[in-house]
């Protein structure tokens, strides 16, 4: 089995820190740190919904994702004019995941945009964005509720990665592990236990149904810890 950062065991996630309400101006915000990965998540609430949703009485939640130029070891170019395919795919994943947190009918015609900006990347930026974005969304829903309705927030979602590295199943991969992984998997799960999305890829080889089941079980256990941390962050 390969040596892990911080001397972690195979089933041990990286150190987690969730800092709530870190932005003075956003209706909801969260700075999440998982190991050396740090993502700032801000939620903006605006009256109205996209044109195709007008008149439905239902709200909308969407997400944007970006990585700061020096979030990585070498400088990345900013995506100024056109968002790349990888970024689009991550944004859609975050948006799909966070929409499952909210009762759109109870929300009314408000739009919440979750901006996820990676300050430092060491693996798991998309999963950290989902976990931190849900906390920012919770506070945004509290802001909407203060306008005279019940909060449309239903339950948290969280996400974590796992993989096969050197033949071993490991939870919560950092960049070094992710770049060496034979198999990489991301799991998004609701607080009530349902799975929103599984993204699994054989990077260097195929993998067996037994390995898939093991990775899902391993990641699900880690996510339950994240869900508890989210609840603690918002005061239970």
C-alpha positions in Angstrom: 0.0 0.0 0.0 1.4 3.5 -0.9 2.3 5.9 1.8 -0.3 8.6 2.4 0.0 12.3 3.2 -0.3 13.1 6.9 0.2 9.3 7.6 -3.4 8.6 6.8 -4.9 5.1 6.8 -6.7 4.0 3.6 -10.2 4.9 4.9 -9.1 8.2 6.6 -10.2 11.5 4.9 -8.0 14.6 4.9 -8.4 17.2 7.6 -11.6 19.2 7.1 -12.3 22.8 8.0 -15.6 24.6 7.2 -15.7 28.4 7.8 -19.1 29.9 7.4 -20.1 33.5 6.5 -16.7 34.5 5.3 -17.9 37.0 2.7 -19.5 40.3 4.0 -21.6 40.9 0.9 -22.8 37.5 -0.3 -26.1 36.2 1.0 -24.3 32.9 1.8 -20.6 31.9 1.9 -18.3 29.2 3.0 -14.5 28.6 2.9 -13.8 24.9 2.9 -10.5 23.3 3.3 -9.8 19.6 2.8 -6.2 19.0 3.4 -4.3 21.5 1.3 -7.3 22.1 -1.1 -9.1 25.4 -0.3 -12.3 26.6 -2.1 -14.3 29.8 -1.5 -18.0 29.3 -2.1 -20.3 32.3 -2.3 -24.1 32.3 -2.9 -25.8 35.2 -4.6 -29.6 35.6 -4.4 -31.4 37.5 -7.1 -35.1 38.1 -7.7 -36.4 36.3 -10.8 -35.5 33.1 -12.7 -34.3 32.2 -16.2 -36.8 33.0 -19.0 -37.7 29.4 -19.6 -38.8 29.1 -15.9 -40.8 32.4 -15.6 -44.3 32.0 -14.4 -43.7 28.6 -12.9 -43.6 29.9 -9.3 -40.4 27.8 -8.8 -36.9 28.9 -8.1 -33.5 28.0 -9.6 -30.0 27.1 -8.4 -27.0 27.3 -10.6 -23.2 27.2 -10.1 -20.0 28.5 -11.6 -16.5 27.1 -11.0 -13.1 28.6 -11.5 -9.5 28.0 -10.5 -7.3 31.0 -9.6 -4.2 31.2 -11.7 -1.8 30.2 -8.9 -4.1 27.7 -7.3 -1.7 25.1 -8.7 2.1 24.7 -8.9 2.4 26.6 -12.1 0.2 29.5 -13.3 -3.0 28.7 -15.2 -4.5 31.1 -17.7 -7.8 32.7 -16.7 -10.9 31.5 -18.7 -11.9 35.0 -19.8 -13.8 34.6 -23.0 -14.7 30.9 -23.2 -15.2 28.4 -20.4 -13.3 25.1 -21.1 -15.0 21.7 -21.4 -13.7 20.5 -18.0 -14.9 23.6 -16.3 -18.4 23.3 -17.9 -18.6 19.6 -16.8 -17.7 20.5 -13.2 -20.1 23.5 -13.1 -23.0 21.2 -14.2 -22.1 18.6 -11.6 -22.1 21.2 -8.8 -25.4 22.7 -10.0 -27.1 19.3 -10.3 -25.9 18.3 -6.9 -26.9 21.6 -5.1 -30.4 21.7 -6.7 -31.2 18.5 -4.8 -30.8 20.5 -1.6 -33.7 22.8 -2.3 -37.5 22.6 -2.7 -37.9 24.7 -5.8 -41.6 25.2 -5.4 -41.2 26.5 -1.8 -38.4 28.7 -3.0 -40.5 30.9 -5.2 -39.0 32.8 -8.2 -35.6 33.5 -6.8 -32.3 32.4 -8.4 -29.3 31.4 -6.3 -25.9 31.4 -8.0 -23.1 29.5 -6.2 -19.6 30.7 -7.2 -16.9 28.2 -6.4 -13.4 29.7 -6.6 -10.5 27.3 -6.0 -7.8 29.2 -4.0 -5.5 26.2 -3.7 -5.8 22.9 -5.5 -4.4 19.6 -4.1 -7.1 17.2 -5.5 -10.8 17.0 -4.9 -11.7 20.5 -5.9 -15.1 19.6 -7.4 -16.1 17.5 -4.4 -15.0 20.3 -2.0 -17.0 22.8 -4.1 -20.2 20.7 -3.7 -19.7 20.2 0.1 -18.9 23.9 0.7 -21.4 25.1 -1.8 -24.2 23.4 0.1 -23.3 25.4 3.3 -23.3 28.6 1.3 -26.7 27.6 -0.2 -28.1 26.9 3.3 -27.4 30.5 4.3 -28.8 31.8 1.1 -32.0 30.0 1.7 -32.1 31.4 5.2 -31.8 34.9 3.6 -34.8 34.1 1.3 -36.8 32.8 4.3 -36.2 36.1 6.1 -38.3 37.8 3.3 -41.4 36.1 4.7 -41.4 32.4 3.7 -40.2 29.2 5.2 -36.7 28.2 4.2 -36.7 26.2 0.9 -33.6 24.2 2.1 -34.4 20.5 2.5 -31.2 18.7 3.2 -27.5 18.8 2.7 -25.5 17.0 0.0 -21.8 16.3 0.2 -19.2 14.7 -2.1 -15.9 12.9 -1.8 -13.5 11.0 -3.9 -11.9 7.5 -3.7 -9.6 5.5 -5.9 -7.5 2.5 -6.5 -3.8 3.4 -6.1 -1.1 0.7 -6.2 -3.9 -1.8 -6.0 -5.3 -0.4 -2.7 -8.6 1.3 -2.2 -8.0 4.8 -0.8 -10.5 7.5 0.4 -10.2 11.2 -0.3 -7.4 11.4 -2.8 -4.9 14.2 -2.8 -3.3 15.4 -6.1 -0.4 13.0 -5.9 -2.7 10.0 -5.3 -5.2 11.1 -7.9 -2.5 11.5 -10.6 -1.2 8.0 -9.9 -4.6 6.3 -9.5 -5.6 3.3 -11.6 -9.2 4.0 -10.8 -10.8 7.3 -9.8 -14.3 7.8 -8.4 -16.3 10.8 -7.2 -19.6 10.2 -5.2 -22.3 12.8 -4.4 -24.7 11.8 -1.6 -27.7 13.3 0.1 -28.2 13.6 3.8 -31.1 11.1 3.6 -28.7 8.6 2.1 -29.6 8.7 -1.6 -26.9 8.9 -4.2 -27.0 11.9 -6.6 -24.1 11.0 -8.8 -21.3 8.5 -9.3 -18.4 9.4 -11.6 -16.0 6.5 -11.9 -13.2 6.0 -14.4 -10.6 3.4 -15.1 -7.7 5.7 -15.6 -5.1 3.1 -16.3 -7.0 -0.1 -16.2 -10.5 -1.5 -15.9 -12.0 -2.3 -12.5 -14.2 -5.0 -11.1 -17.8 -4.8 -9.8 -16.4 -5.7 -6.4 -13.9 -2.8 -6.5 -16.8 -0.5 -7.6 -18.9 -1.6 -4.6 -15.9 -1.2 -2.3 -15.2 2.4 -3.6 -18.9 3.4 -3.2 -19.0 2.0 0.4 -15.7 3.6 1.3 -16.7 7.0 -0.1 -20.2 6.8 1.4 -18.6 6.4 4.9 -16.5 9.5 4.3 -19.4 11.5 3.1 -21.4 10.8 6.2 -18.6 12.5 8.2 -18.9 15.6 5.8 -22.6 15.7 6.3 -22.2 15.8 10.1 -19.6 18.6 9.8 -22.0 20.6 7.6 -24.7 20.3 10.3 -22.3 21.3 13.0 -21.2 24.3 10.9 -24.7 25.7 10.7 -25.5 24.9 14.4 -27.1 21.6 14.0 
